[in-house]
């Protein structure tokens, strides 16, 4: 049995179809009150083995009796919705559980208990979802972070975690968050988007997509650059689909979210410090370890600090075709940021030597942008062309040229080639490959 037997109560008059809908605040308070009473009756060991359907069947009768004890009269629809809400409180993340199941939602942004925004198709919109109070919101945050062995409290008021489906979550609570807890959830796409879909969505042209396919096939090292929410991980996933299935890939991330389709993938994830501030495993240590794992390619989800130097070393020492992402607003800014990050490694190395490392390790920079109309586009594909004195030479192969705005606010523009012949094409043809043979389909699995 999932529940202890509650006190008996009559169901007479419980289901009436003429009652007005519950106010949002009233419904939230009722749901939480019923939830607290259910926790006293729940058999937690049986709960772990129960499916949502079987739990719903048992919970329905118990909720009916608890509502009768509270002398609440609900319509059939209201009662069914209450049962679903209580199930979300017990098994999921309370009020935001429906948003996590909504495939049209990309981001969930919680600004204290009374304000929840979502991003759909690149644009923000406010929802009518709310928590009862900040304590309710903090309880949900603790439920998330405790599941992955992390904690959040006044002594450690910021936390990064990952939901069971791979979605990334960042939470910050008082005293750092002045008005109340703030939560940001970047949802994990259940189905990875391939390059053909990005072309269909207008993220880049077919010619650009085939060029990137050629870049991956001839094992050029790629740096994907862009601001927050521009789709860097999405493009990285799409590019990785072109990797030969016979190659061994090691991925390194803060929160594992890459969806590589190859059969030979080794996934590594950083570890934060424990309560005593010990036990942290940073990306730089994982990059060091990855070099001992006989990888064909190394993919770092995002470089943020001194691991940039180790990543360049890996790219320069036989791990061709490696990829990573970085936060930057232009291809040139991306190289400057890599240079700054190498400086953060605390190495005694001159700026010229750093730039030589960058110029020899990185071959192609893909720049992304999320524009005012919410669309994410590849706005530039540039190739590193070597060094001239102390300056890294870069040549742009493709760009997005804006032409204006439509009446509905959509950005008009064209993807265009610059006419520059890519240096990597020599490597491409040397491998016996031809551009006409390339498609936008992922690499085929090797039996």
N, C-alpha and C positions, 0 to 999 in steps of 0.2 A: 504494500500500500504506500502511495506517495504522501498521504495525509493522515494525521490523526483525526478521529471523528469529531467535528465541531458540534456544538450544542444544536439540537434539532430546532427547526423553525418552519413555519408554514410558508408556502410559496404563493398563497392566494393574493391576487392583485399585483403581482410583481411585474408582469409583462402587460403594459398598456401602450397602445400606439398613438395616444393623443397627448403625451407629455411633451413639453418643450425641450429643445436640446440643452444640454448642460453647458454652462459658461466654461471657458477654457480654464480659468483658475479653479473653479469648483471641480471640474473633471480631473485635473491634475492632483488636487488634494485628495479626492476620493480614491483615485488609483493608488496613490502612495499609501493611504490608510489601509486599503484592502491588501496591498502588497505586504505591509508590515504584519498584518494579522495572519496572512498566509505563511510567512516565514516562521511563525510560531508553530504552525501546524505541519510544515513540510518535513518529510523524511529525506534529508539531504543525500544520504547514501543511495536511496532509490532514484532521486532526481537525476543523478549522473547517468543512469542507464535508460532514462525515459526519453522517448522522442517528443517532439513538440506536439504531435497529434494526440498521443496518449495522455500527455500532460494536460492538454486543452480539454480533453474529455473529462478528466477527473476534476480539473479546476472549475469547470462550469458549474457543477453542482455545489461545490463549496462556496463559490462566489455568490451564487443565488441565495444561500443561507446567510452569508455574511451581510449581503445587501438587505435582506429581510430584517436582520437584527438591527441594522442601522435605520430601518424604516425608510428606505429609498425606493422610489417607484421609477423604473426606467423602461423605455421602449425596448423592443427586441433588438433593434439596431444599436441602441446605446449600450445595452448589456453585452452584445457581441463585441462591440468596440472596446468596452472596458476589459473584457476577458483578454482580447488581443494585446491591449496596453499593459495589462498585468503580466502577461507572458513575456512581453518585451522587457519589462522591469526585471523579471526573474532570469530569463535566458539571454537577453540582449543588453542594449545600452539605452533603455528607457525611451524617452520621447524622440530621440534621433534614429532609432532603429529603422523606421520606414524610409528615412533618407539614405541609410546605408544600403537598403535593398533597391533603391531607385537608380537604374542604370543611366538615367539622364543627368544625374548629379555628379559633378567632378570634384567639388570641394565643399566641405561643411565648415562654416565659421561661426563659432559660438562666442558671442560678446556678452558675458555674464548670463545669468539664468533666464533673463527675459527677452533675449534677442538672439535669433538664429538666422544666419544668411546661408545661401547656397550659391554655387556657381554652376550655371548651365550654359553650354555652348560659348564659354568665355565671358559671360556676363553675370553680374551679381544680382540676386533678388532676395528680398526678405521673406521669411516664412512666418506662419502664425504659430509655430512650435515654440514652446517655452518649458522651462523646468519650474518646479514649485518655488525653490529658493536656491541660494548659492550652496547651501549644505547638500541639497539634492544633486546639484551639478558636481560638487566635489566628490560625492559618493560614486557617481558614475565614472569620474576620472580615476579614482582609486581602483575601481573594478577593472578598468582597462590596464592600468600600469602594473597592478599586482599580478595579472595573468602572465606578464613577461618578466617577472622578478624585479620590478622597479618600484619606486615609491615617490610620492610627492607630499611635502608638508612644509612648514615654515622654515625648517633648516635646509630644505632642498626644494625650492618653490618652482623650479623649471624641470620639465621632463620631456624626452623624446621616446616614443614607443611605437609598436607596430601591432595592428589588430590581427586577428587570426586569418583574415583574408588577404593580408599583406598591405592594407592601407596604412599610411603613415599618420601619426598623430603627434602634435606638439601641444603641451598644456603649460600654462603659467598661472599661478594662484597668488593671492595676497601674501605678503605685503608688496610684492613686485607688481602685481596687477591691482591697480588702485581701486577700481570700481567693482571688482569681483573676478572670478576665474575666467580665463580666455582659452579657448580650445580651437585648434586648426586641424582639420582632417583632410588629407589628400587621398582620395579614394583610389583603390587598386583596381585597374581594369581587368575584368574576368577574362576577356579575350584580347590578346595582344593585337595592335593595329599594324598591319603589314604595309609596305611601301606603296602598293597599288591603292590601298584605301586612302593614304595621305594624298596621293595624286588626285583621287576622286574628290576629296574634301577641299581641294584647292590649296593644299599646303606647300606644294612645289610642282614644277612641270615634269612631264614624263622624261624629257631629256635630262633634267637634273637628277631624277631618280635613277636613271640608267647610269649616269656618271658616277653616282655614289655606289651603285652596284659594282662598277668597275674598280672603284677605290678599294672596296672590301675584298674583291676577288684577287687583286694584285697586292694585297696585304700592305696597304699604306696605313700609317698611324693617323687616327682621326681625333680631333678635339672639337666637341660640340659645345657651342657657347650660346648663352642667352640669359634673360632675366628670369625671375621667379615665375613659374607657371607658364612658360613659353613652350613647353613640350619637349624638353631636352631628353628626358627618360623615354618618352614615346618614340622619338627619332632614333635613340640609341637601340631600343628594342627592334625597331624596323630594320636598322642597318645590320644588327647581329643575325637577323634571319638569313642573310646572304652568306654567312660563314659556312664553310664546308663541314659536313657532319662527321668527318673523320678526324677533325682537329679537337684537341683538348683545350678547354677554356676555363680560366679561373676568374670568377667575379668577386669584387671586393666592394662592400657597401656599408653605410651606416645603418640603413634599414633595408633589408633585402626586398627589392621590388622589381628587379629585372625579370623578364619572362622569356628566357632563352629557350628555343625549341630543339636545340641540339641534344643528342643523347649523352655526350661526354662533357658535362658542366660541373665544376666544383664551386660551390657558393660559400663565400666567407662573409662574416658580418662582424662589425666592431662590437666591443663590449664596454659599457660605461662603468665607472667606479662603483664599488659597493657602498654600504652605509658608512663604513670607516674610511671611505675615500681611496680604497685600494682595489687592485684587480683590473684596472682599465686596460683594454687592448685597443690601441688606436690604429687607424688605417695604415700608418707608416709601417708598423710592425707586421701587419698582414701582407703588405706589398713585399716586404723582405721575405716573409715565409713563402709567398706565392712563387718566388723565384726558385725555390727548392722543390717545387711540385711538378716540374717538367711541363709547364704550360706551353701551348703553341701561341696562345693569345691571352693577354690579361685585360680585363675590363674593370675599370674603377668607376663606380657609380657617379662620384663627384670628387674632384680634388679641391681641398679647402686650405691646406697648410703645407707643412714640410714634406708630405708624401708626394708632392709634385716632383721633387727631385728624384725620388726613388722610381716614380713612374717613368720619368724621362730615361733613367738608367736602364730600366727594363726595355723600353722602346729601342734603345740604342745597342742592346746586347742580345739580339737574336729573336726578340718576341715581336716581330713585325705583325702589323694588323691589329695592334692593340687600340683601345678606345677609352675615352673618358669624357666627362662633362665639366663645365666651369661656369660660374656666374660672371657674365660680362656683357657689355652693351654693343660691342663691335669686335670684329676679328682682331684688330690691332690692340684693343683693350684686353682681349683674352690673353694675348702673348705677354702683355705688360703684367697682368695678374699672375700668370705662371712665374714670371721673373720675380715678382714680389714674394710669392709663396716659397720659392727656392731660397730666398733670403731668410725666410722664417725658419729654415732648417738649421740655421746656425753654423753653416759651413764657411770655411775660409776660401772663398772663390770669387774671382773678379767678375764684374758685370759683363765684360766681353766673353768670358768663358761660359757664363750662364746662357748668354744669347746664342753662343755656338752650340751648346747642348740642345737648346730649344729648336734651333734651325735644322739640326741634323735628326732630331727625334720626331718632331711633329711634321706631318706632310700636308694635311688638309684641315682647314678650319671651317666648320659649318655653323653659320650664325642664324639664330631663330629670334622671332619677335612676335609678341602677342599684341595685336593692333586694337585700335579703338572700337572696331566692330566686333571684337571678341574672337576673331579668326587668328589662328597661329600659322605663321608662314616661315619658310626658309627664305630669308632675305638676302643671303650671300653664301656662296661657296668659294673659298679662297685657297690657294695653294702656296706653301712656303717655297720660295725659289732660291734659298741660300742666304749668304751674308755679303754685305758690301761695307767694308770697314767695321763699324760697330753697330750697323743697322741690319735688322732682319728684313730681307726682301720678301714681299708678298704680292701675288698677282691674283686678281679676282677672275673667276671663271664664269660665274653666273650671279645675277642680282635680281631683286624684285624692284621694279620702278613704279612708284605710285603715280596715278593719273588724276586723282581727285576722289570725290564722294558721290555716291548715288543719292537719290532723294530719300531712301530709307536709311541712310547713314552707313551703308556698306562701302568699304574702300575699293575703288577701282584701280587696277594696275596690271602689269604684265611681268612675267618671268622672262628674262632675256639673257642670252649668252653674250659674253664680251668679245668673243672671237679669238681669245688667247688660247694657244694650244697647251694643254696640261703636260707637265714634265712626266707625270706618272704614267702617261700613255706608253712611254718606252718600256717601262716595267710590264705593262699590260700586254703589249704585243710580244715581248720576250718570253712570255709564258704561253704563247701560242693561242691567245684569246682574241676575239674580235667583238667589237661593240655591237654588231648586228646579231650576235648570238645571245646577247643579254636580254633577260626579261625582268619583270617586276615580281616574279614568283619567288618565294623563299627557296633556299637550297633544299635539294631532295635528300630525304633520309637514306642512309646507306644500310642496306639489309645486313 
